[in-house]
């Protein structure tokens, strides 16, 4: 389908959804939740496609909804693709060989698609190989055929055999070949407008064999019957992935276009970590400073388990911890994928109190997404009257990072 034929609707994760949208796109109970005002809100990030109508549930604080609706179709697809590429980068290994999609709801098996593509990238299309014998002079001579079929001619005292016969290797297209092409091309047809899929331009001339889609049950049965006739492990795994892929097509076409990610907070945490490691510079004048060019930090999720003598199995695990030996300073940051943040953060306060003796200086921050430029506010600053004398200050910053910048860095 051409992009100009699409009609795009937009909602925001964590924000109210109208009953008209719920009905039009057949949103399910697990796609929705309720806020403190008992309003029905979106509870996923991703796209839902019903023919030419697309519903984009964007992440919290990603883009102003009214401004998004006024964008042209090309820019809308650009910002949709940024989110979907982020989701796929989170789920996909560098080699395309693994796709962990436990949080991604889609009836199409992307895990199988990427493994089929990985086979194609390494070995090309699957063909049934056979050898045929033809008249010719280039190639491996088939002496048995020459000796039994060619005429013997004496020329200038030399014995010649005419004509010569040579072996020619032929790759016969099989059902497996057709299914490989279909799986790769059909997935690109459905989703290439919304997510960058691996390059398969070499297969575009094959098109999409609709007879395989219309007879998917028969295709699955025939593929299963072929399993006992294939002996290489790598080819058996290819066959299994083709079967899984086609089993995902054996349902109502109404749901095939859904790509819903249920736990975007996990992606936000990973994206923030990469952004901190690439751009965090320091804390100055009560705000986090980020470099304009890449730096190298070592923020990571570090568990601490030696603080409770009564229950040594208790652990603390800040999302983003970094100890800078050069100035004996530790940074204890926590990602917050929230619509709003209002309550006292007992967890971050505990991190500060229990870990403050590990360094001369301790900085704490909560990191939320923002659709505007980066900015920092003081979220918690404990009155000295409530602190032991030996503790001068407990201050926790709330940092608002531009989500678009963070996601671009994540997929870079």
matplotlib code that plots the C-alpha trace (Angstrom):
import matplotlib.pyplot as plt

x = [0.0, 1.2, 1.8, -0.5, -3.4, -2.9, -5.0, -3.1, -4.7, -2.7, -3.0, -0.5, 0.5, -1.0, -3.5, -7.3, -8.6, -12.0, -14.6, -14.7, -11.0, -11.4, -14.2, -12.7, -9.4, -10.9, -8.6, -8.6, -8.7, -5.0, -4.4, -6.1, -6.0, -7.5, -6.0, -6.7, -9.7, -11.1, -10.6, -9.8, -6.2, -3.8, -1.5, 0.8, 3.2, 3.0, 0.7, -2.7, -3.6, -7.1, -6.8, -5.8, -6.3, -3.4, -3.5, -0.2, 0.0, 3.1, 5.3, 4.7, 6.0, 7.1, 5.3, 2.6, -0.6, -2.1, 1.2, 1.6, -1.9, -0.8, 2.3, 2.4, 2.3, 6.0, 6.9, 4.2, 5.8, 9.2, 8.3, 6.4, 9.4, 11.7, 9.6, 9.2, 12.9, 13.6, 11.3, 12.9, 16.5, 15.6, 14.3, 16.8, 20.3, 23.1, 23.2, 19.4, 19.7, 17.6, 14.5, 13.2, 9.6, 8.0, 6.7, 5.7, 2.2, 1.9, 0.5, 3.1, 6.3, 9.0, 11.3, 10.8, 11.1, 14.5, 15.8, 14.6, 16.3, 19.5, 19.5, 19.0, 21.8, 24.3, 23.3, 21.0, 17.7, 17.1, 17.2, 17.1, 20.5, 20.9, 23.4, 22.5, 24.7, 24.8, 26.8, 29.5, 33.2, 33.1, 32.9, 33.6, 33.8, 31.5, 33.9, 31.5, 29.0, 31.8, 33.1, 29.7, 28.0, 30.6, 31.9, 35.6, 37.4, 41.1, 42.5, 46.2, 47.0, 45.0, 41.9, 39.1, 35.7, 32.9, 30.8, 32.0, 29.6, 29.9, 28.2, 26.0, 24.8, 21.1, 19.2, 15.6, 13.0, 11.0, 8.1, 10.7, 12.2, 8.8, 8.0, 11.3, 10.6, 7.1, 8.0, 10.6, 8.7, 5.3, 6.7, 8.3, 5.1, 3.2, 5.6, 8.4, 6.6, 6.7, 10.0, 13.3, 13.6, 16.7, 17.5, 15.9, 16.0, 17.4, 14.0, 11.8, 11.4, 9.8, 6.9, 4.4, 2.9, -0.7, -1.5, 0.6, -1.3, -4.7, -3.7, -1.7, -3.1, -2.1, 1.3, 1.9, 0.9, 3.3, 6.1, 5.6, 5.7, 9.0, 10.7, 11.5, 13.2, 15.7, 18.8, 21.0, 20.3, 20.4, 17.8, 15.6, 15.7, 14.8, 11.8, 10.7, 10.8, 8.8, 6.2, 6.0, 5.7, 2.9, 1.1, 1.0, -0.9, -3.6, -6.0, -8.2, -6.5, -8.0, -5.2, -2.2, -1.2, -0.9, 2.5, 1.9, 4.7, 3.4, 6.3, 8.0, 9.5, 12.0, 13.1, 13.2, 15.6, 17.9, 17.8, 18.6, 21.5, 23.0, 22.4, 24.1, 27.1, 27.4, 26.6, 26.5, 29.2, 28.6, 26.3, 26.8, 24.6, 21.9, 21.4, 22.7, 25.1, 25.2, 28.0, 27.4, 29.7, 30.0, 31.9, 32.5, 30.9, 30.2, 26.7, 25.1, 22.6, 24.7, 23.3, 24.3, 23.5, 25.7, 23.8, 21.3, 23.0, 19.7, 18.6, 21.6, 19.4, 18.0, 19.4, 19.4, 19.7, 19.7, 18.9, 22.0, 25.0, 28.4, 31.4, 33.9, 37.2, 38.9, 36.9, 35.4, 31.9, 29.0, 25.9, 22.8, 20.1, 16.8, 14.6, 11.0, 8.7, 5.8, 3.1, 3.5, 5.6, 4.1, 4.9, 7.9, 10.3, 11.2, 13.3, 15.6, 15.8, 16.8, 19.5, 21.0, 21.0, 22.3, 25.0, 26.2, 29.2, 30.6, 31.9, 32.8, 30.1, 26.7, 24.4, 20.9, 18.5, 15.2, 15.1, 11.8, 11.0, 10.2, 8.9, 10.8, 14.4, 16.4, 15.9, 16.5, 14.5, 15.0, 12.4, 13.4, 15.5, 15.2, 15.0, 18.2, 15.9, 14.9, 18.4, 21.1, 23.7, 26.4, 24.3, 24.3, 22.0, 19.8, 18.9, 17.3, 17.0, 14.3, 15.7, 13.6, 15.3, 14.1, 12.7, 13.4, 17.1, 17.3, 15.6, 17.8, 20.9, 19.6, 19.2, 22.4]
y = [0.0, 3.5, 5.9, 8.5, 6.1, 5.8, 7.7, 8.0, 8.4, 9.1, 8.5, 8.6, 5.8, 6.7, 9.2, 8.9, 7.1, 7.8, 5.1, 5.8, 4.9, 1.8, 0.6, 1.5, -0.3, -3.1, -2.4, -5.1, -5.0, -5.6, -2.6, -0.3, 0.7, 3.3, 6.4, 7.8, 9.6, 6.3, 7.4, 4.7, 5.2, 3.6, 1.0, 0.2, 1.7, 0.7, 0.6, -1.0, -1.2, -1.7, -1.7, 1.9, 3.3, 3.3, 3.9, 5.1, 4.9, 6.9, 6.8, 9.2, 12.7, 11.8, 14.4, 16.9, 15.2, 18.2, 19.0, 15.4, 15.5, 18.5, 16.9, 15.7, 11.9, 11.7, 13.2, 11.2, 8.0, 9.2, 9.6, 6.3, 4.6, 6.0, 4.5, 1.1, 1.0, 1.5, -1.4, -3.7, -2.6, -3.5, -6.9, -7.8, -9.1, -7.5, -10.5, -10.8, -14.4, -13.7, -11.6, -11.6, -10.5, -11.5, -7.9, -7.4, -8.5, -9.5, -12.6, -12.5, -14.3, -11.8, -14.2, -16.7, -13.9, -12.8, -16.4, -17.0, -13.8, -14.8, -18.1, -16.1, -13.7, -16.5, -19.2, -17.5, -19.1, -22.8, -24.8, -28.5, -29.2, -31.6, -32.2, -32.4, -33.2, -30.9, -30.5, -27.9, -27.1, -25.1, -26.9, -30.3, -32.9, -35.9, -38.5, -41.4, -39.6, -38.6, -42.1, -43.7, -41.1, -38.9, -39.7, -40.6, -38.6, -38.8, -35.4, -34.8, -38.0, -37.0, -38.7, -36.3, -36.8, -34.7, -33.3, -33.0, -33.3, -31.3, -31.5, -28.5, -28.0, -26.8, -25.3, -26.4, -24.1, -25.9, -25.1, -24.1, -21.6, -20.1, -19.9, -18.2, -15.5, -15.1, -14.7, -12.0, -10.1, -10.3, -9.0, -6.1, -5.4, -5.2, -3.3, -1.5, 1.8, 1.6, -0.1, -0.6, -4.2, -5.9, -5.3, -7.8, -5.9, -8.9, -10.7, -7.9, -9.2, -12.4, -10.4, -12.0, -15.4, -14.9, -18.6, -19.4, -16.9, -18.2, -21.8, -21.4, -24.5, -26.7, -25.0, -25.8, -29.5, -29.8, -28.2, -30.6, -33.5, -32.3, -32.3, -36.0, -35.6, -33.0, -34.0, -30.9, -29.3, -25.8, -26.7, -28.3, -25.2, -23.1, -25.4, -25.1, -21.3, -21.3, -23.5, -21.1, -18.1, -19.6, -20.8, -17.1, -16.3, -18.9, -16.4, -13.4, -10.8, -8.2, -8.7, -9.3, -5.6, -5.1, -4.3, -3.5, -3.2, -3.5, -2.5, 0.5, 1.4, -1.4, 0.3, 3.7, 2.3, 0.9, 4.0, 6.3, 4.1, 4.4, 8.1, 8.6, 6.6, 8.6, 12.2, 12.7, 15.2, 16.4, 18.1, 21.8, 24.5, 22.0, 20.6, 17.7, 18.8, 16.8, 17.0, 17.9, 15.2, 11.6, 10.8, 7.5, 6.7, 3.5, 3.7, 0.3, -1.6, -2.6, -4.8, -4.1, -6.9, -6.4, -3.7, -5.8, -8.1, -9.6, -10.5, -10.8, -11.8, -8.3, -6.2, -2.7, -2.2, 1.3, 1.5, 3.6, 3.6, 5.1, 5.7, 8.2, 7.3, 10.4, 12.6, 10.1, 10.8, 8.4, 9.0, 7.1, 7.6, 5.9, 5.9, 6.9, 6.2, 8.1, 10.4, 12.5, 12.2, 13.5, 11.3, 11.1, 8.6, 6.4, 4.0, 6.7, 8.2, 4.8, 4.5, 7.7, 6.9, 3.4, 4.1, 7.6, 6.3, 4.6, 8.0, 11.5, 13.0, 11.4, 12.7, 11.4, 11.9, 10.5, 10.6, 11.1, 11.6, 15.0, 16.3, 19.6, 20.4, 18.8, 20.4, 19.7, 20.5, 19.8, 17.1, 16.3, 18.4, 17.2, 19.8, 19.6, 19.3, 15.8, 14.6, 13.3, 15.8, 14.1, 14.4, 17.9, 17.4, 15.0, 16.3, 14.4, 15.9, 15.2, 15.3, 15.7, 14.2, 14.9, 11.5, 11.9, 12.6, 9.6, 7.2, 8.4, 7.7, 4.3, 3.1, 4.8]
z = [0.0, -0.8, 2.1, 0.6, 1.0, 4.8, 7.3, 10.6, 14.0, 17.1, 20.8, 23.6, 26.0, 29.4, 28.0, 27.6, 24.6, 23.1, 22.7, 18.9, 18.6, 20.8, 18.6, 15.3, 16.0, 18.1, 21.0, 23.6, 27.5, 27.7, 25.4, 27.9, 31.5, 33.8, 35.4, 38.9, 37.4, 36.1, 32.5, 30.0, 28.8, 26.3, 27.8, 24.9, 22.4, 18.7, 15.7, 14.9, 11.3, 9.9, 6.1, 5.3, 8.8, 11.2, 14.9, 16.4, 20.2, 20.8, 24.0, 26.9, 26.3, 22.7, 20.6, 21.1, 19.8, 18.1, 16.4, 15.3, 13.7, 11.6, 10.2, 6.6, 6.0, 5.4, 8.7, 10.5, 9.2, 10.1, 13.8, 13.8, 12.3, 14.9, 17.7, 15.9, 15.0, 18.7, 19.7, 17.1, 18.1, 21.7, 20.6, 17.9, 18.1, 16.0, 13.6, 13.0, 14.3, 17.5, 18.0, 21.6, 21.3, 24.5, 25.1, 21.4, 20.6, 17.0, 15.3, 12.7, 13.9, 13.6, 15.3, 12.5, 9.9, 11.1, 11.2, 7.7, 6.6, 8.5, 6.5, 3.3, 4.1, 4.9, 2.3, -0.2, -1.2, -0.6, -3.8, -4.5, -6.2, -9.1, -11.8, -15.5, -18.5, -21.5, -24.7, -24.2, -23.6, -20.4, -17.1, -15.7, -18.5, -18.0, -19.4, -18.9, -21.3, -23.7, -23.9, -24.4, -26.6, -28.5, -32.0, -32.2, -34.8, -35.9, -36.8, -37.5, -35.6, -32.6, -31.2, -30.7, -29.1, -30.5, -29.1, -25.5, -22.6, -19.4, -16.0, -15.2, -11.6, -11.6, -8.7, -8.8, -7.1, -4.5, -2.2, 0.4, -2.0, -2.7, 1.0, 1.9, -0.8, 0.4, 4.1, 3.4, 0.7, 2.5, 5.8, 3.9, 2.1, 5.4, 7.6, 5.6, 5.9, 9.7, 10.5, 8.8, 7.9, 6.5, 2.9, 0.6, -2.7, -4.5, -4.0, -5.0, -8.6, -7.2, -5.9, -3.5, -4.3, -3.2, -3.7, -0.7, 1.5, 0.2, 0.9, 4.1, 5.7, 2.8, 2.7, 6.4, 5.8, 2.9, 4.8, 7.7, 5.2, 3.8, 7.3, 7.1, 3.7, 4.8, 6.7, 7.4, 10.7, 9.3, 6.6, 9.2, 11.3, 8.2, 7.6, 11.2, 11.0, 7.8, 9.4, 12.4, 10.1, 8.0, 11.1, 12.1, 8.9, 9.6, 11.3, 10.7, 8.6, 10.9, 13.5, 11.2, 11.2, 15.0, 16.6, 20.2, 22.8, 26.3, 28.5, 27.0, 30.4, 29.8, 26.5, 28.1, 30.8, 28.2, 26.0, 28.9, 29.9, 26.4, 26.4, 29.7, 28.6, 25.4, 26.5, 30.3, 31.3, 34.9, 37.3, 37.6, 39.3, 40.1, 36.6, 34.6, 31.8, 28.6, 26.0, 22.4, 21.2, 22.4, 25.6, 27.3, 30.7, 32.5, 33.8, 34.4, 36.6, 39.6, 42.5, 46.1, 48.6, 51.6, 53.5, 55.5, 58.0, 59.1, 55.6, 53.3, 50.3, 50.1, 47.2, 45.9, 42.2, 40.8, 37.1, 36.3, 38.7, 37.9, 40.3, 39.1, 40.7, 39.5, 41.9, 44.3, 43.1, 42.5, 40.4, 41.3, 38.6, 38.1, 34.9, 35.3, 32.3, 33.9, 32.6, 35.7, 38.9, 42.1, 45.0, 47.3, 45.8, 48.8, 46.7, 45.5, 49.0, 50.3, 47.6, 48.7, 52.5, 52.1, 49.5, 50.4, 52.4, 49.2, 47.9, 49.0, 46.8, 45.8, 43.2, 42.7, 39.8, 38.4, 34.6, 32.8, 29.0, 27.7, 24.4, 24.9, 25.4, 28.3, 31.7, 35.4, 38.5, 42.2, 43.0, 46.6, 49.0, 52.6, 55.3, 57.5, 60.6, 59.4, 58.8, 61.2, 62.0, 60.0, 56.8, 55.4, 52.5, 50.5, 47.1, 44.3, 40.8, 38.3, 34.8, 31.7, 28.7, 25.2, 24.2, 20.4, 21.1, 23.4, 21.0, 18.0, 20.1, 21.0, 17.4, 16.2]

ax = plt.figure().add_subplot(projection="3d")
ax.plot(x, y, z, "-o")
ax.set_aspect("equal")
plt.show()
